[in-house]
């Protein structure tokens, strides 16, 4: 496990694998969907910079500055629209946890295949 720090994303990296183990496939996907719902702009149905900034404290990300929040959006924005869809958010959350990525990669591919209709491609 990573050393304890004051950075919210570092704390997330430590917590996410434990959450995944405790919740199982369906529970993890439901929690990711719940997190997306908390952060999204209800009028657009995506996470925007404004909605992320407004709701960051709900996810323990209130210690992040504007530049860090924008960087998170850019890192997760796979289609270049400046916002995160539910699928992009879930992929980003998994990618932010290197310890989880060392574990059952095929399981994650299966979960994303079932939930979103595509594989993350870990077995390649």
Buried (B, 14 or more C-beta within 10 A) or exposed (E): EEEEEEBBBBBBBBEBBEBBEEBEBEEBBEBBBEBBEEBBBEEEEBBBBEBBBEBBEEBEBEEBEEEBBBEBBEEBBEEEEEBBBBBBBBBBBBEBBEBBBEEBBEBBBBBBEEBBEEBBEEEE
